């Protein structure tokens, strides 16, 4: 795939057909993927809960990040509304997200608007990424950018990437890499700016990049330069957060009164607020993912898991029964060793825990599995901490014994006869 | 919820698959890494699969891989018909719309509406489009240089120039529809992808579209799908679902949730464009393939487990969560596990565990699991190239569809039916408020009526049925079981020298059956001698072994023509398909005699007598008897039914059933089966079948039939022209070669799976139309000689009308005649003393094709061809 891609990606700007391919620098994987991978790694390492991507474009980075279990709020902002609107759908949960809900809630929201406007909805984030963003800002916006992103939004961490113009001579006939770029900085220029900003807003900054220069030209540095800014003093200060919190609610509700098109998250009380201030960003898309934090899906998963476990225990009770009955008379030629046995694999500790829990038992043709036993299985234990909780969740979906301490099932089933 | 049902609602024919997901049930292309990749843009279709865990499987071994090596070819019948479809860009139902079959039939030139029957006012599930764009629209072809595969990326790139063509546009991935022309015939725009690559977009004027052209409708469908998004429905795959608390079903550890959603399609009908809206349901099944395998393993015989798993798993559709694609399982590789490595496209080796962890954040916890093999899907038009198999991890794949346990569980299925089969009243109510948001549509001057379309239908009188010396008529729900109870059959066949096989566990039931049969056959007029009772042991093969033993001796004693005098009844302990298949295969091919299998459970029930009566009747038909006849008022007319069966497990063949009436009373049928390999034309075989059927007719009747009416079922959307060119017309030509000017032919296409519904209004309440209701106005098409008949009655849910389209007719059938005849034929299915959904020959053909496809898998012996042995 990469080969194919590279033939296209080799051209940075200008006419596609006339460029002699041999002389072109090729990145593998392509540079944009390296940039995304960089952010992805950073997310895996720091496990932020709230992440915003400013200048999110076609939302590729968001789609890459949404699989991270740690993220609970993912926001994309871009000035190009069409792109956002169209891409929104691909961020909506899939069928599979309902089959295996996440552990934590996840909301993805896309806003249309400028990144240099103060927006309370982006306050209190753990990570804000500005991938190949700042070079698109004109001088006015660039001047406001630090004040808004560092000063106002003030997330715990900011990642800014921008082209390294020292690398440009390696490309054929290129002045700026994109016609919309207002400038491209050398390492010195970027670092000076970054250090100034970091200093001013009490961040520390560290520089790196992606896109290794080719052999012989190491001195030009990475093709894309990246600055990682960390807020000094760890997470956003408590006082800040609470203070900003009020403002957040205020503005979010303001915005909604302005915008009849906003269908979701509409708070009726918002209508009551007089003279709403000017709205800065439009929410063009929002979606929330099913998760185990939502009762509906927690129940779905737990009940399903309990049913499966009970069924599996029931079936393992059966073969012995069969032998006693001797239903099959002469067995078929199964002298061969049984194949590998499938099913969950337990560690020694888990095994011991299961062994020590109350065993399933039969009374007449009824099969009982104590809830304590079910709780011993790691999969269920992970979902549910205690018997009381399990009972209350499954009670109206699964038959329980009269004292509520065990799940009851019919031991024999018509369908078993097939085997 | 089936694939075929879905195609009828399809509102587009895209050359490229958009990235959006499809509901389970339809296998999807194999790009496993696609979702997490930003900006997919490819020069060639192949490059898309580059990164997925694509590995060539090792040497095929065992039965589980057998399917995979075969599954490379398109099913014959389908392929034959599809090649035509591929030539045009507009596919599916839109292609059918341009086929004008009525033009050539002079007798329906002025009117194709009938007048018989009593008029009734009906409501449909269609909304009339009250205003739609009256001006022409301008269609532009959009090409990308270099080519871009992903549909959504194509849209994004195009949208960069939205100011040049405006917000009001419809883009389907290949062409752009605009209400006003661009300034130039051909323009080139330059777009930039996320990773700063340049793509040239060439937009070239293609044609002006009239507001009524089918191509235009395709765009309207795309437009309407956009508006559905604004209805606050949850989009999953192609359809939209409400988020209300769904229904759950549980059976043996597997839980299902059922969600309600909508299907829509906008099409041109007789008097204008309408939007058809219907309710559909989606199934959520939380069971990974690994859970499924463990479950089977726990219950199967050791040593037999792999085979058992393969039997149950191969052919099923699985869904992978990480990229939301569905795959068909074609094989299981027991020799690999997730710990093994495969080569990524860049040549590096990686284990499956690491790959899924890195790529999709999916943790594989179980090492002891085999890998699933799935043949990818072809890109359209590339059916000749070998597809690369995809290996999947059971733990990460989810099963789709109903479980066997639920399917066989009466209570669960009933529960399911109650919830998903909406009564006309409920269906009407859930559709009524459907048309709320029309904002996007207004941009195009599009306006829909907010009321459901109402029209007039006619209820035909029920056919006269003759059994014994009595004449009866179906009651209001299209049944006459009570009326004919205890009446001798029209043509009873004696039952002498027959075997009854049973296993030890079924001894009581078998004795019971033999005794009851004696009782119930007497009033029917069947003389029956006592059976030879044979006990077999419980082993699956023992039935066939015993049969073999007995028939061998019979072969020596009895001469071949006498075979048909004895038949076999097997009482089976359960409905194990394998055993059933073996018995049927043996008794349909090697030793052709009619046979009847009965599952123990069915004759244990309280109403055993009723059931045994039915069994006796069924046996009588299988031996060549007849239960009743219907007054058709036509002379010398042969009715033919053709239906196809497509095996999902062995995809290379499809099987066509051919059933023809061979006497004027429609009590004798000739049946033959065509097994169609790749690329073969059905028509050659059809000619042989037709010839044979005519020969049999001549044996039964003094003169040849004058008219032949063919009911063709099993035709997909977009195959109408192909059907006309490759079946109807060649058949006519062939009849001319047999005897010029002596035959007349009518060819009628039967479509069961349609989204159109009719409701009968009774006061303030809606109910199903009565059996015999004919609709030949409004929702028919001007270019066709077509009509709807509601012939069956349903006890729950909304009845689905059947659509009939007379595509070829040299008989000159009047609308009233063809409607009445078709409805009469719905009374002729001997397994049910009532009306059915399709004409009996069609259903017989279906039964035949199904039995052959599912169980026998080869042509049944010729000596059975005059019997309804497949009932």
HADDOCK unambig.tbl for C-alpha pairs under 7 A between the chains (distance, minus, plus):
assign (segid A and resid 1 and name CA) (segid B and resid 47 and name CA) 4.59 0.50 0.50
assign (segid A and resid 1 and name CA) (segid B and resid 48 and name CA) 6.48 0.50 0.50
assign (segid A and resid 1 and name CA) (segid B and resid 50 and name CA) 4.87 0.50 0.50
assign (segid A and resid 1 and name CA) (segid B and resid 51 and name CA) 6.88 0.50 0.50
assign (segid A and resid 1 and name CA) (segid B and resid 345 and name CA) 6.97 0.50 0.50
assign (segid A and resid 4 and name CA) (segid B and resid 42 and name CA) 6.83 0.50 0.50
assign (segid A and resid 4 and name CA) (segid B and resid 43 and name CA) 6.38 0.50 0.50
assign (segid A and resid 4 and name CA) (segid B and resid 47 and name CA) 6.77 0.50 0.50
assign (segid A and resid 5 and name CA) (segid B and resid 42 and name CA) 6.29 0.50 0.50
assign (segid A and resid 8 and name CA) (segid B and resid 197 and name CA) 6.58 0.50 0.50
assign (segid A and resid 9 and name CA) (segid B and resid 197 and name CA) 5.48 0.50 0.50
assign (segid A and resid 11 and name CA) (segid B and resid 197 and name CA) 6.45 0.50 0.50
assign (segid A and resid 12 and name CA) (segid B and resid 196 and name CA) 6.23 0.50 0.50
assign (segid A and resid 12 and name CA) (segid B and resid 197 and name CA) 6.24 0.50 0.50
assign (segid A and resid 16 and name CA) (segid B and resid 198 and name CA) 6.91 0.50 0.50
assign (segid A and resid 32 and name CA) (segid B and resid 195 and name CA) 5.43 0.50 0.50
assign (segid A and resid 60 and name CA) (segid B and resid 38 and name CA) 4.57 0.50 0.50
assign (segid A and resid 60 and name CA) (segid B and resid 39 and name CA) 6.69 0.50 0.50
assign (segid A and resid 61 and name CA) (segid B and resid 38 and name CA) 6.96 0.50 0.50
assign (segid A and resid 63 and name CA) (segid B and resid 36 and name CA) 6.37 0.50 0.50
assign (segid A and resid 64 and name CA) (segid B and resid 36 and name CA) 5.31 0.50 0.50
assign (segid A and resid 67 and name CA) (segid B and resid 360 and name CA) 7.00 0.50 0.50
assign (segid A and resid 67 and name CA) (segid B and resid 361 and name CA) 6.59 0.50 0.50
assign (segid A and resid 82 and name CA) (segid B and resid 159 and name CA) 6.83 0.50 0.50
assign (segid A and resid 83 and name CA) (segid B and resid 156 and name CA) 6.09 0.50 0.50
assign (segid A and resid 94 and name CA) (segid B and resid 236 and name CA) 6.43 0.50 0.50
assign (segid A and resid 94 and name CA) (segid B and resid 324 and name CA) 6.19 0.50 0.50
assign (segid A and resid 95 and name CA) (segid B and resid 236 and name CA) 6.22 0.50 0.50
assign (segid A and resid 95 and name CA) (segid B and resid 324 and name CA) 6.69 0.50 0.50
assign (segid A and resid 96 and name CA) (segid B and resid 320 and name CA) 6.94 0.50 0.50
assign (segid A and resid 96 and name CA) (segid B and resid 321 and name CA) 4.16 0.50 0.50
assign (segid A and resid 96 and name CA) (segid B and resid 324 and name CA) 6.04 0.50 0.50
assign (segid A and resid 97 and name CA) (segid B and resid 321 and name CA) 6.72 0.50 0.50
assign (segid A and resid 99 and name CA) (segid B and resid 286 and name CA) 5.50 0.50 0.50
assign (segid A and resid 178 and name CA) (segid B and resid 196 and name CA) 6.92 0.50 0.50
assign (segid A and resid 304 and name CA) (segid B and resid 254 and name CA) 6.98 0.50 0.50
assign (segid A and resid 304 and name CA) (segid B and resid 255 and name CA) 6.04 0.50 0.50
assign (segid A and resid 307 and name CA) (segid B and resid 253 and name CA) 4.39 0.50 0.50
assign (segid A and resid 307 and name CA) (segid B and resid 254 and name CA) 6.94 0.50 0.50
assign (segid A and resid 308 and name CA) (segid B and resid 253 and name CA) 4.23 0.50 0.50
assign (segid A and resid 308 and name CA) (segid B and resid 254 and name CA) 6.48 0.50 0.50
assign (segid A and resid 311 and name CA) (segid B and resid 252 and name CA) 6.00 0.50 0.50
assign (segid A and resid 311 and name CA) (segid B and resid 253 and name CA) 5.12 0.50 0.50
assign (segid A and resid 312 and name CA) (segid B and resid 295 and name CA) 6.78 0.50 0.50
assign (segid A and resid 315 and name CA) (segid B and resid 298 and name CA) 6.67 0.50 0.50
assign (segid A and resid 315 and name CA) (segid B and resid 299 and name CA) 6.61 0.50 0.50
assign (segid A and resid 316 and name CA) (segid B and resid 298 and name CA) 6.64 0.50 0.50
assign (segid A and resid 328 and name CA) (segid B and resid 538 and name CA) 6.54 0.50 0.50
assign (segid A and resid 334 and name CA) (segid B and resid 302 and name CA) 6.75 0.50 0.50
assign (segid A and resid 334 and name CA) (segid B and resid 303 and name CA) 5.34 0.50 0.50
assign (segid A and resid 336 and name CA) (segid B and resid 303 and name CA) 5.94 0.50 0.50
assign (segid A and resid 337 and name CA) (segid B and resid 303 and name CA) 6.52 0.50 0.50
assign (segid A and resid 338 and name CA) (segid B and resid 302 and name CA) 4.84 0.50 0.50
assign (segid A and resid 338 and name CA) (segid B and resid 303 and name CA) 4.84 0.50 0.50
assign (segid A and resid 339 and name CA) (segid B and resid 303 and name CA) 6.31 0.50 0.50
assign (segid A and resid 342 and name CA) (segid B and resid 294 and name CA) 5.28 0.50 0.50
assign (segid A and resid 342 and name CA) (segid B and resid 368 and name CA) 6.15 0.50 0.50
assign (segid A and resid 342 and name CA) (segid B and resid 369 and name CA) 6.61 0.50 0.50
assign (segid A and resid 343 and name CA) (segid B and resid 294 and name CA) 5.37 0.50 0.50
assign (segid A and resid 344 and name CA) (segid B and resid 366 and name CA) 6.41 0.50 0.50
assign (segid A and resid 345 and name CA) (segid B and resid 366 and name CA) 6.63 0.50 0.50
assign (segid A and resid 415 and name CA) (segid B and resid 405 and name CA) 6.78 0.50 0.50
assign (segid A and resid 418 and name CA) (segid B and resid 574 and name CA) 6.77 0.50 0.50
assign (segid A and resid 418 and name CA) (segid B and resid 576 and name CA) 6.41 0.50 0.50
assign (segid A and resid 419 and name CA) (segid B and resid 299 and name CA) 6.27 0.50 0.50
assign (segid A and resid 419 and name CA) (segid B and resid 300 and name CA) 5.68 0.50 0.50
